Amino acid sequence: MQRSLHYTAIVAAALGLAACAAPGDAFAPRAAMSSDRAAARSPHSVQVTGGGTTTFGADLDGDGDVDGSHFGFAAVIAGDGSAHGDFTCLMAGNANFLGLRLMAVQGPVTSGALDGHSFSGTATVKVLNAFGPGVQSIFRDIPFVVAVTPGGPGVATLQLTVLGVFDGVAGDIAHGNGNYDLARETLTTGQIAIQ
């Protein structure tokens, strides 16, 4: 089980991040999950894994394109709600969202629901060109929550909320609550599994 979780995290992160990260650049991924963090599941834990691409099914930023993202995650949620794992959601340079071609939300998963349908942690958010051409912005220690529905393309869903920042920015579906609540995304490729 340890090897399976470790392999899933590495493959999901590599597929999503390889498209936009050159070695040594600001968007290069950190290690997907070290083997010491990818401990085997206990009998009272749940494993949630996923990777692929999504669509919002709508043009959230008004640029004429239907928006979506790339993602990868693997986490083990213990019976007490604590968790260990990693989450990445990004724009990998082949599409844009809010005028951004490169954007990443990456961080460790530290807690989750016992049914595996949601998990949370603290991320580093990286964006390029949000505050001017060539300007890279990095926001650290940003809390996030992800809600998922298992399945494959057209069935599985992912919804990311970034807490305490970006409220009211284009794409936010719940203005005024202090958070950046993205719409629910539906998988176009890949898989989400809860075991």
KEFI-510779 format. One record per residue: residue number from 1; residue in three letters; y, x, z of N, C-alpha, C in turn. Coordinates in steps of 0.05 Angstrom, whole numbers, m for minus. Each point is the difference from the previous one (the first is absolute). Layout:
BEGIN
PT   resi   resn     n_c2     n_c1     n_c3    ca_c2    ca_c1    ca_c3     c_c2     c_c1     c_c3
PT    NUM    ALA        Y        X        Z        Y        X        Z        Y        X        Z
...
***
This chain:
BEGIN
PT   resi   resn     n_c2     n_c1     n_c3    ca_c2    ca_c1    ca_c3     c_c2     c_c1     c_c3
PT      1    MET      m24       17        0       24      m17        0       25       17        0
PT      2    GLN        0       23       16       23       17        1        6       11      m28
PT      3    ARG      m20        9      m14        5       11      m27       11      m21      m19
PT      4    SER      m11      m25        2        9      m22      m17       29       m6        4
PT      5    LEU        9       m3       26       28       m6        6       18       23      m10
PT      6    HIS       m8       25        6       15       23       m9        3        0      m30
PT      7    TYR      m22       m4      m15        0        0      m29       18      m22      m11
PT      8    THR       m2      m24       11       16      m22       m9       30        6        3
PT      9    ALA        8       11       23       28        6        4       10       21      m20
PT     10    ILE      m16       20       m4        8       21      m18        2      m10      m29
PT     11    VAL      m19      m15       m9        0      m11      m27       24      m19       m4
PT     12    ALA        4      m18       19       22      m19       m3       27       14        0
PT     13    ALA        4       19       17       26       14        1        3       17      m25
PT     14    ALA      m21       14       m8        2       17      m24        7      m16      m25
PT     15    LEU      m14      m22       m4        5      m16      m23       29      m10       m1
PT     16    GLY       10      m10       22       27      m10        0       21       21       m2
PT     17    LEU       m4       22       14       21       20        2        0       21      m23
PT     18    ALA      m23        4      m12       m2       20      m21       18       m6      m23
PT     19    ALA        6      m25       m5       16       m8      m23       29       10        3
PT     20    CYS       10        4       25       28        6        2        6       26       15
PT     21    ALA      m19       13       12        6       23       17       m9       26      m13
PT     22    ALA       19       18       m3       m7       27       m8       m2       17       25
PT     23    PRO      m17       20        0       m3       17       23       27       10       10
PT     24    GLY        5       m3       26       24       10       12       24      m18       m2
PT     25    ASP       m2      m22      m15       24      m17       m1        1      m19       24
PT     26    ALA       22      m14        2        5      m17       24      m19      m23        2
PT     27    PHE      m13       m7      m22      m18      m23        0      m29        8        1
PT     28    ALA       m6       25        3      m27        9        2      m12      m11       26
PT     29    PRO      m25      m11       m1      m11      m13       23       m9       21       21
PT     30    ARG        0       m9       25      m12       16       21      m30       m6       m1
PT     31    ALA      m16       14       15      m28       m5        0       m6      m30        5
PT     32    ALA      m18      m12      m15       m5      m28        2      m11       m7       28
PT     33    MET      m20       15        9      m11       m5       27      m17       24        7
PT     34    SER        6       12       22      m16       23        8      m26      m10       11
PT     35    SER      m21       17       m2      m26       m8        8       m2       m6       30
PT     36    ASP       17       13       16       m1       m6       29       12      m28        6
PT     37    ARG       17      m11      m18       10      m27        4      m17      m21      m12
PT     38    ALA      m18        7      m17      m17      m20      m14      m26       m3       15
PT     39    ALA        1       m7       25      m23       m3       17      m17      m24       m9
PT     40    ALA      m25        1        6      m18      m23       m8        8      m25       16
PT     41    ARG       m5      m22      m13        6      m26       13      m18       m4       24
PT     42    SER       11      m13       21      m17       m8       22      m10      m28       m6
PT     43    PRO      m20      m10       15      m10      m26       m6       21      m22        3
PT     44    HIS       22        5       15       20      m20        4       26        6      m15
PT     45    SER       m2       11      m24       23        7      m16       m3      m12      m28
PT     46    VAL       22        1      m14        1      m10      m28       13       22      m17
PT     47    GLN      m11        3      m24       11       19      m19       13      m16      m22
PT     48    VAL       25        8       m6       15      m13      m22        8       22      m19
PT     49    THR       m7       m4      m26        6       21      m20       10      m14      m25
PT     50    GLY       15       15      m16       10      m11      m25       15       20      m17
PT     51    GLY        1       m6      m25       15       17      m18        3      m14      m27
PT     52    GLY       22        5      m14        4      m12      m26       29       m5       m7
PT     53    THR        4      m19      m18       27       m8       m8        3      m30        5
PT     54    THR       25       m9        3        6      m28        6       23      m10      m18
PT     55    THR        3      m26        1       23      m14      m12       11      m19       20
PT     56    PHE       27       m3        0       13      m20       16       m1      m27      m16
PT     57    GLY       m6        1      m25       m1      m24      m17       28      m10       m7
PT     58    ALA       20       16        6       28       m9       m5       17       25       m4
PT     59    ASP       24       m5      m11       20       21       m3       18       m2       24
PT     60    LEU       m6       16       21       15       m1       25       27       13       m1
PT     61    ASP        4       18      m18       26       15       m1       17       m8      m24
PT     62    GLY       m8      m20      m15       17      m10      m22        3       18      m24
PT     63    ASP      m18       20       m4        3       18      m22      m17       m8      m25
PT     64    GLY      m13      m24        2      m16       m9      m23      m29        8        1
PT     65    ASP       m8       16       19      m28        9        3      m13      m14       23
PT     66    VAL      m26       m7       m3      m16      m10       23       m7       25       17
PT     67    ASP        7       m1       25       m3       23       18      m27        2       13
PT     68    GLY       m7       23        9      m25        6       13        0       27       13
PT     69    SER      m23        9       11       m1       26       12      m28       11       m1
PT     70    HIS       m3       25       10      m25       13        3       m5        3       30
PT     71    PHE      m25        0        9       m5        2       28      m27       13        5
PT     72    GLY       m3       10       25      m26       10        9        1        1       31
PT     73    PHE      m22       m8       12       m2        1       29      m29        1        9
PT     74    ALA       m4       10       24      m26       m1       13        6        2       30
PT     75    ALA      m12      m19       15        4        0       29      m24      m11       14
PT     76    VAL       m4        9       24      m20      m11       18       15      m12       24
PT     77    ILE       m4      m26        5       13      m14       21      m20       m5       23
PT     78    ALA        6       11       23      m18       m2       23        3      m28       13
PT     79    GLY      m19       m6       17       m1      m26       14       24       m5       18
PT     80    ASP       15       21        8       24       m3       16       25       m3      m17
PT     81    GLY       m3        0      m26       24       m2      m18       12       26       m9
PT     82    SER       m9       22       13       10       26       m9      m14        6      m27
PT     83    ALA       12       18      m15      m11        7      m26        6       29       m8
PT     84    HIS      m14       10      m19        6       26      m12       m6       m2      m29
PT     85    GLY       18       12      m16       m3       m1      m29       27        6      m13
PT     86    ASP        2       m5      m25       25        6      m15        6      m23      m20
PT     87    PHE       26       m3       m6        9      m20      m19       20       13      m19
PT     88    THR       m1       m7      m26       19        9      m19        6      m23      m20
PT     89    CYS       25       m6       m5        8      m19      m20       22       14      m16
PT     90    LEU       m1       m1      m26       20       15      m15        5      m11      m28
PT     91    MET       23        8      m11        6       m3      m28       m6       28      m11
PT     92    ALA      m19        2      m18      m10       26       m9       14       11      m25
PT     93    GLY       23      m11       m7       14       12      m23       m5      m14      m26
PT     94    ASN      m20      m17       m2       m6      m14      m25       12      m28       m2
PT     95    ALA       15       m8       20       14      m26        1       23        4       19
PT     96    ASN       18      m20        1       21        2       19        2      m26       16
PT     97    PHE       10        3       24        5      m23       18       27        6       13
PT     98    LEU       19      m18       m2       27        4       10       13       24      m12
PT     99    GLY       m8        6      m25       11       23      m14      m12       26        8
PT    100    LEU      m19        0       18      m13       24        9      m26        5      m15
PT    101    ARG       m4       24      m10      m25        7      m13      m18       15       19
PT    102    LEU       12       13       20      m16       14       20        8       m9       27
PT    103    MET      m19      m11       15        4      m10       27      m27        1       13
PT    104    ALA       m1        7       26      m25        1       14        4       m8       29
PT    105    VAL      m19      m16       10       m1       m7       29      m27       11        9
PT    106    GLN        0       21       17      m24       13        8       m1        4       30
PT    107    GLY      m23       m6       12       m1        5       29      m27       m6       12
PT    108    PRO       m4        9       24      m25       m6       14       m2      m29       10
PT    109    VAL      m24      m11       m1       m5      m27       11       m7        5       29
PT    110    THR       13      m15       18       m4        5       29      m10      m25       15
PT    111    SER        2      m24      m12      m10      m24       12       m7      m20      m21
PT    112    GLY      m16      m20        8       m8      m21      m19      m12      m24       13
PT    113    ALA       m2      m21      m16      m13      m25        9      m30        4        1
PT    114    LEU      m13      m12       19      m29        4        3      m16      m11      m24
PT    115    ASP       12      m18      m16      m14      m10      m24        5       18      m25
PT    116    GLY       18       20        3        5       18      m22       20      m10      m20
PT    117    HIS       11      m24        4       19      m11      m20       28       10        2
PT    118    SER        6       16       21       27       12        1       m2       26       17
PT    119    PHE       18       18       m7        1       25       15       29       10       m1
PT    120    SER        6       19       18       28       10        1        0       30        8
PT    121    GLY       23       11       m3        4       28        7       29        8       m4
PT    122    THR        5       26       m3       27       10       m4        0       18      m24
PT    123    ALA       19       m5      m18       m1       13      m26       24       18       m5
PT    124    THR       m3       17      m20       23       14      m12        5      m14      m26
PT    125    VAL       25       m8       m5        7      m14      m25       17       20      m16
PT    126    LYS      m10        5      m25       14       19      m18        9      m15      m25
PT    127    VAL       25        4       m7       10      m12      m25       16       20      m15
PT    128    LEU       m1       m2      m27       16       18      m17       19      m17      m16
PT    129    ASN       25        7       m1       21      m13      m16       11      m25       13
PT    130    ALA       m7       m7       24       10      m25       13       30        3        6
PT    131    PHE        9       24        6       27        5        8       15       18      m19
PT    132    GLY       m9        0      m25       12       16      m21      m20       16      m16
PT    133    PRO        6        7      m25      m19       14      m17       m9       27       13
PT    134    GLY      m26        3        2      m11       25       11        1        2       30
PT    135    VAL       10      m20       14        2        1       29      m26      m10       12
PT    136    GLN      m12       17       16      m25       m7       14        7       m9       29
PT    137    SER      m10      m22        8        5      m10       27      m27       m3       15
PT    138    ILE       m1       10       25      m24       m2       16        7      m13       26
PT    139    PHE      m15      m21        7        4      m14       25      m26        3       16
PT    140    ARG        2       11       25      m24        6       15       m4      m20       23
PT    141    ASP      m25       m2        9       m7      m17       23        8      m29       m3
PT    142    ILE       m6      m11      m24        7      m28       m6      m26      m17        5
PT    143    PRO        1      m19       19      m23      m17        5       m6      m17      m25
PT    144    PHE      m26       m5       m5       m9      m17      m21      m23      m17        9
PT    145    VAL       m3      m23      m14      m23      m18        4      m10       m8      m28
PT    146    VAL      m26        0       m3      m13       m8      m25      m20      m22        6
PT    147    ALA        1      m21      m16      m19      m22        1      m16        1      m25
PT    148    VAL      m27       m3        2      m17        2      m24      m20      m23       m1
PT    149    THR       m8       m6      m24      m22      m19       m5      m20       16      m17
PT    150    PRO      m26        1        8      m19       16      m15       m8      m12      m27
PT    151    GLY      m10       18      m17       m9       m8      m27        8       19      m21
PT    152    GLY       m3       m8      m25        7       16      m23       24      m11      m14
PT    153    PRO        4        8      m25       23       m9      m16        2      m30       m1
PT    154    GLY       25      m10        3        5      m29       m1       m7      m15       25
PT    155    VAL      m13       13       19       m9      m13       25       13       13       24
PT    156    ALA       m3       26        2       10       15       24       30        1       m1
PT    157    THR       12        0       25       29        1        2        8       21       21
PT    158    LEU       25        9       m2       12       19       19       29       m9        4
PT    159    GLN        9        0       24       28       m6        6       10       20       20
PT    160    LEU       21       15       m8       12       21       16       26       m9       11
PT    161    THR        4        4       26       26       m4       14        8       26       13
PT    162    VAL       24        9       m6       11       24       12       20      m10       21
PT    163    LEU       m5        8       25       15      m11       23       26       15        7
PT    164    GLY       21      m15        4       25       11       10       19       13      m20
PT    165    VAL       m7       m1      m26       17       12      m20        0      m17      m26
PT    166    PHE       19        5      m16        2      m11      m28        1      m31       m1
PT    167    ASP        8      m13       22        2      m29        0       20       m9      m21
PT    168    GLY       m8      m19      m17       18      m11      m20        2       15      m26
PT    169    VAL      m13       23       m2       m1       15      m25      m16      m16      m20
PT    170    ALA        6        2      m26      m14      m14      m21      m31        3        4
PT    171    GLY      m14      m21       m2      m29        0        4       m8      m11       28
PT    172    ASP       19        0       19       m5      m11       27       m2      m30       m2
PT    173    ILE      m22      m12       10       m3      m29       m2        7      m14       26
PT    174    ALA        9       14       20        8      m13       26       25       14       10
PT    175    HIS       22       m7      m12       26       12        8        8       m8       28
PT    176    GLY       13       19       14       11       m5       26      m18        5       24
PT    177    ASN      m24        9       m4      m18        5       23       m1       29        8
PT    178    GLY       16       17      m14        1       29        6      m22       16      m13
PT    179    ASN      m18      m13      m15      m22       14      m13        1       m2      m30
PT    180    TYR      m16       16      m14       m3       m1      m29      m27      m12       m5
PT    181    ASP       m1      m26       m5      m24      m15       m5       m5       m3      m29
PT    182    LEU      m19       15      m11       m7       m3      m28      m18      m25       m4
PT    183    ALA        1      m11      m24      m17      m22       m7      m29        9        0
PT    184    ARG      m18      m19        2      m29        6       m2       m6       10      m28
PT    185    GLU      m15       22       m2       m8       12      m25      m30       m7       m5
PT    186    THR       m7       m5      m25      m28       m5       m8      m10       24      m15
PT    187    LEU      m25        8        6      m12       23      m14       m3       m5      m30
PT    188    THR        7       20      m16       m6       m1      m28      m23       20       m7
PT    189    THR       m3       21       16      m22       18       m2       m8        8       29
PT    190    GLY      m25        8        3       m9       11       26      m14      m20       17
PT    191    GLN        0        5       26      m16      m16       19       11        3       28
PT    192    ILE       m2      m22       16        5        2       29      m25      m11       13
PT    193    ALA      m10       15       20      m24       m7       14        4        0       31
PT    194    ILE      m12      m19       13        0       m1       29      m29       m1        9
PT    195    GLN       m8       19       16      m29        1        9       m2        3       29
***
